[in-house]
Amino acid sequence: SKATVSVLNWSPLRFAQTMPECRIFDSVVSIVSSLAVDDAPVPEAFQTFAAPGGRPAVPFARFAAALRLAAETSEPVLVVQVVLLERVLKKVKAAVPPCVVHRLWLASLILAEKAAQDICFPNADFAKLCSMPVAQVNAMERAFIDLIDWEFYVSEEEHARVSEALRDIPAAAAPLAPRAPQPPAQARRTPRAPRCPVVVVGE
């Protein structure tokens, strides 16, 4: 059986060695991290995404990287995720407290995967990965869908615009780890069990 690896002692070097390079990932993580405003109240629209107990123990950068490793998130899917997050933030127009960022990211990732991929992990796998009840993950997904008014479509023009903009923004911090040599890209295979359970979103 595969060993269970906690994100608390998960190695960024392992991430660099096992995942294809995604040049925009560090920039996206820096941008999303900067959205968190300490002591900001939780907007009513974000109540479903608030982690119990306040700020999650796992740093956001580590959480996002572990999810990308587990879900094998490609760069095109990451761009769709950023577009969906952008739509939510434009609608809510409120400061984002730290207790919301992790779960808002998780919900946007789940929907971006479903919008951009023919085959993706079911919510139950994400729930196990994040040590959350699947009912909570489903509720977060529904809340995110309501916030974007079912607007999942991302045109080629919008995808190209966001991708180009992200490439022009340097990451605020150093990359999570040196980039290891990567094998040629391969077609996405049928999803298997996530590779790095368990990510703790908040307790």
C-alpha positions as a printed NumPy array, in Angstrom:
array([[  0.   ,   0.   ,   0.   ],
       [  1.098,   3.567,  -0.615],
       [  2.403,   5.533,   2.33 ],
       [  0.308,   8.448,   3.526],
       [  2.251,  11.698,   3.395],
       [  1.127,  14.734,   5.38 ],
       [  1.412,  18.1  ,   3.702],
       [  3.014,  19.369,   6.917],
       [  6.213,  17.471,   6.095],
       [  5.722,  17.218,   2.345],
       [  8.851,  18.059,   0.345],
       [  8.836,  20.81 ,  -2.331],
       [ 11.769,  19.014,  -3.985],
       [  9.558,  15.971,  -4.562],
       [  7.032,  18.255,  -6.218],
       [  9.713,  19.621,  -8.591],
       [ 10.899,  16.139,  -9.462],
       [  7.502,  14.654, -10.206],
       [  5.462,  17.388, -11.887],
       [  5.88 ,  19.006, -15.313],
       [  7.076,  22.584, -15.101],
       [  4.353,  25.219, -14.854],
       [  5.97 ,  28.624, -15.245],
       [  2.953,  30.555, -14.02 ],
       [  2.316,  28.519, -10.865],
       [  4.575,  30.516,  -8.55 ],
       [  3.132,  33.79 ,  -9.826],
       [ -0.43 ,  32.604,  -9.278],
       [  0.361,  31.413,  -5.75 ],
       [  1.972,  34.762,  -4.923],
       [ -1.022,  36.68 ,  -6.26 ],
       [ -3.575,  34.571,  -4.38 ],
       [ -1.503,  34.693,  -1.178],
       [ -1.499,  38.481,  -1.37 ],
       [ -5.316,  38.531,  -1.408],
       [ -5.517,  37.454,   2.244],
       [ -6.179,  40.4  ,   4.54 ],
       [ -5.536,  39.77 ,   8.238],
       [ -8.461,  40.52 ,  10.559],
       [-10.835,  41.023,   7.631],
       [-14.37 ,  39.829,   8.431],
       [-15.737,  36.903,   6.466],
       [-18.144,  38.235,   3.808],
       [-21.52 ,  36.534,   3.759],
       [-20.77 ,  35.259,   0.241],
       [-17.68 ,  33.448,   1.567],
       [-19.157,  31.862,   4.708],
       [-19.164,  28.4  ,   3.126],
       [-15.412,  28.654,   2.481],
       [-14.361,  29.759,   5.977],
       [-12.169,  27.209,   7.718],
       [-13.271,  26.391,  11.262],
       [-10.853,  27.779,  13.81 ],
       [ -9.611,  30.606,  11.618],
       [ -6.359,  30.622,   9.651],
       [ -5.378,  27.094,   8.475],
       [ -2.154,  25.666,   9.914],
       [ -0.787,  24.76 ,   6.475],
       [  0.782,  27.668,   4.545],
       [ -1.169,  28.439,   1.401],
       [  1.773,  27.944,  -0.97 ],
       [  2.361,  24.435,   0.369],
       [ -1.344,  23.633,   0.261],
       [ -1.71 ,  24.796,  -3.356],
       [  1.404,  22.93 ,  -4.48 ],
       [  0.316,  19.694,  -2.788],
       [ -3.084,  19.905,  -4.477],
       [ -1.454,  20.492,  -7.849],
       [  0.754,  17.452,  -7.329],
       [ -2.176,  15.243,  -6.303],
       [ -4.528,  16.374,  -9.066],
       [ -1.787,  16.677, -11.712],
       [ -3.1  ,  20.143, -12.577],
       [ -1.876,  21.321, -15.972],
       [ -1.039,  24.914, -16.864],
       [ -4.171,  25.355, -19.059],
       [ -6.353,  24.195, -16.154],
       [ -4.556,  26.594, -13.82 ],
       [ -5.393,  29.465, -16.184],
       [ -9.075,  28.462, -16.146],
       [ -8.903,  28.359, -12.355],
       [ -7.539,  31.909, -12.248],
       [-10.341,  33.103, -14.56 ],
       [-12.972,  31.547, -12.28 ],
       [-11.381,  33.096,  -9.191],
       [-11.276,  36.447, -10.952],
       [-15.015,  36.213, -11.667],
       [-15.779,  35.471,  -8.012],
       [-13.643,  38.322,  -6.685],
       [-15.177,  40.791,  -9.13 ],
       [-18.637,  39.818,  -7.907],
       [-17.976,  39.774,  -4.169],
       [-15.754,  42.891,  -4.081],
       [-14.666,  42.378,  -0.477],
       [-11.464,  41.69 ,   1.407],
       [-10.59 ,  37.996,   1.621],
       [ -9.741,  36.79 ,   5.144],
       [ -6.974,  34.174,   5.521],
       [ -9.466,  31.537,   6.713],
       [-11.161,  31.611,   3.287],
       [ -8.24 ,  31.436,   0.844],
       [ -7.477,  27.702,   1.059],
       [-11.037,  26.487,   0.542],
       [-11.797,  29.064,  -2.125],
       [ -8.727,  27.752,  -3.98 ],
       [ -9.892,  24.156,  -3.552],
       [-13.37 ,  24.888,  -4.917],
       [-11.977,  26.811,  -7.893],
       [ -9.561,  23.969,  -8.665],
       [-12.321,  21.352,  -8.616],
       [-14.484,  23.377, -10.999],
       [-11.582,  24.308, -13.281],
       [-10.675,  20.636, -13.607],
       [-14.269,  19.751, -14.491],
       [-14.6  ,  22.641, -16.935],
       [-11.333,  21.976, -18.757],
       [-10.86 ,  18.184, -18.579],
       [-12.825,  15.24 , -19.895],
       [-11.666,  13.116, -16.949],
       [-10.944,  14.426, -13.461],
       [-10.957,  13.351,  -9.827],
       [-14.373,  13.068,  -8.126],
       [-15.149,  15.303,  -5.172],
       [-14.777,  12.329,  -2.841],
       [-11.075,  12.086,  -3.71 ],
       [-10.537,  15.782,  -3.016],
       [-12.414,  15.373,   0.269],
       [-10.104,  12.54 ,   1.344],
       [ -7.067,  14.494,   0.248],
       [ -8.107,  17.487,   2.349],
       [ -9.475,  15.565,   5.355],
       [-12.909,  17.061,   4.836],
       [-16.39 ,  15.544,   4.677],
       [-17.441,  15.14 ,   1.056],
       [-20.664,  16.985,   1.904],
       [-18.573,  20.05 ,   2.787],
       [-16.658,  19.858,  -0.496],
       [-19.95 ,  19.545,  -2.382],
       [-21.339,  22.57 ,  -0.538],
       [-18.251,  24.618,  -1.426],
       [-18.6  ,  23.612,  -5.06 ],
       [-22.267,  24.66 ,  -5.126],
       [-21.467,  27.968,  -3.414],
       [-18.747,  28.733,  -5.968],
       [-21.097,  27.871,  -8.842],
       [-23.673,  30.274,  -7.422],
       [-21.063,  33.029,  -7.179],
       [-20.104,  32.72 , -10.85 ],
       [-23.731,  32.219, -11.951],
       [-22.811,  29.001, -13.775],
       [-20.435,  30.945, -16.027],
       [-17.806,  28.265, -16.68 ],
       [-17.022,  29.021, -20.308],
       [-13.588,  30.515, -20.955],
       [-13.014,  31.625, -24.523],
       [ -9.718,  31.089, -26.288],
       [ -9.172,  34.849, -26.269],
       [ -9.738,  35.166, -22.524],
       [ -7.57 ,  32.121, -21.832],
       [ -4.744,  33.601, -23.913],
       [ -5.115,  37.015, -22.242],
       [ -4.881,  35.629, -18.719],
       [ -2.076,  33.229, -19.594],
       [ -0.005,  36.019, -21.137],
       [ -0.67 ,  38.343, -18.21 ],
       [  0.437,  35.691, -15.715],
       [  3.635,  35.04 , -17.627],
       [  4.447,  38.748, -17.45 ],
       [  4.114,  38.819, -13.643],
       [  7.213,  37.553, -11.79 ],
       [  6.578,  35.496,  -8.674],
       [  6.925,  37.593,  -5.545],
       [  8.923,  34.83 ,  -3.874],
       [ 11.491,  32.315,  -5.041],
       [ 10.124,  29.149,  -6.707],
       [  9.073,  26.38 ,  -4.369],
       [ 12.079,  24.333,  -5.477],
       [ 14.613,  24.179,  -8.317],
       [ 13.029,  22.825, -11.475],
       [ 14.166,  19.305, -12.218],
       [ 14.582,  18.037, -15.805],
       [ 11.195,  16.996, -17.135],
       [ 10.242,  14.105, -19.415],
       [  8.226,  14.773, -22.594],
       [  4.608,  15.654, -21.969],
       [  2.241,  12.69 , -22.009],
       [ -1.494,  12.456, -22.467],
       [ -3.487,  12.63 , -19.273],
       [ -4.439,   9.188, -18.047],
       [ -7.437,   7.96 , -16.105],
       [ -7.294,   9.461, -12.591],
       [ -5.911,   7.27 ,  -9.859],
       [ -5.809,   7.756,  -6.129],
       [ -4.304,  11.116,  -5.105],
       [ -0.582,  10.82 ,  -4.531],
       [ -0.075,  12.902,  -1.408],
       [ -2.875,  12.658,   1.135],
       [ -3.589,  14.253,   3.548],
       [ -3.923,  18.043,   3.156],
       [ -5.456,  19.69 ,   6.211],
       [ -7.518,  22.676,   5.096],
       [ -8.46 ,  23.896,   8.539],
       [ -9.389,  22.605,  11.935]])
